[in-house]
Each structure stands twice: as structure tokens, then as C-alpha cells.
């Protein structure tokens, strides 16, 4: 069994392929917030693993692109 992530750790939800920041655990499920913001989503702890450097790079690139599309710069 993997240790619980710490608040703010970048994690990957293997069930959805999404990457985000661990927020907290509620009723046995993890709440994760997308790197580029938006609504939190719930994930089963068994489906959550630390994000690899490649996952982090892709998530950060997506965040920059989203900000650029909204005219917020990088």
C-alpha cells in the first residue's frame, strides 16, 4: 500500500488519466484539483499514484496553453 500523498502533491488518477494536485481525503476517496484549475474530482485511492516527470510536464504545458487561450499569459 502506498503512503497517502501530501496536500499539494502532483498525482495521476489512473482511472481517468487526469493529473492534478491532491487536496484531501473525504469518506475514503481522494479529492484532486486539476493543474489548470477547475472543479475538483474524486478518485479511488487505489487509482491514484504519484505523477511522473513526464505527466507533470504535460500537465504544466496544458496549464500554460489554457492560460494563453484565456489571455492570461504564462
C-alpha positions in Angstrom: 0.0 0.0 0.0 1.3 3.4 -1.0 1.5 6.2 1.6 -1.1 9.0 1.4 0.0 11.9 -0.8 0.6 15.2 1.0 -1.6 18.1 0.2 -0.3 19.8 -2.9 1.4 16.7 -4.3 1.0 16.2 -8.0 -0.7 12.9 -8.7 -2.2 10.9 -11.6 -5.7 9.3 -11.5 -5.0 6.2 -13.5 -8.8 5.5 -13.9 -9.2 8.7 -15.9 -5.6 9.6 -16.9 -6.0 13.1 -15.4 -3.2 14.8 -13.5 -3.8 17.2 -10.6 -3.0 18.3 -7.1 -4.0 16.2 -4.1 -6.4 18.3 -2.0 -7.6 15.9 0.7 -9.3 12.6 1.5 -13.1 12.6 2.1 -15.0 9.4 3.1 -12.2 7.2 1.8 -11.9 8.9 -1.6 -9.3 11.4 -2.7 -10.2 14.9 -3.9 -7.9 16.1 -6.7 -7.8 19.6 -8.4 -6.7 19.9 -12.0 -3.3 21.7 -12.5 -5.0 24.4 -14.5 -7.9 24.9 -12.0 -11.5 23.9 -12.3 -13.6 21.7 -10.2 -12.1 19.0 -8.0 -12.9 15.4 -8.8 -13.0 12.3 -6.7 -10.8 9.3 -7.2 -10.4 5.9 -5.6 -7.1 5.8 -3.6 -6.1 2.6 -5.4 -6.3 4.6 -8.7 -4.0 7.4 -7.6 -0.2 7.4 -8.0 2.5 10.0 -7.9 2.8 11.8 -11.2 5.9 11.1 -13.2 8.1 14.0 -14.5 6.5 13.4 -18.0 3.0 13.6 -16.5 4.0 16.8 -14.7 5.5 18.3 -17.9 2.3 17.5 -19.9 0.1 18.9 -17.1 2.1 22.1 -16.8 2.1 22.6 -20.6 -1.7 22.1 -20.7 -1.9 24.8 -17.9 0.2 27.3 -19.9 -1.9 26.6 -23.0 -5.2 27.1 -21.1 -3.9 30.4 -19.6 -2.8 31.5 -23.0 -6.2 30.8 -24.6 -7.8 32.8 -21.8 -5.4 35.7 -22.4 -3.7 35.4 -19.1 -0.2 34.9 -20.3 2.3 32.3 -18.9 
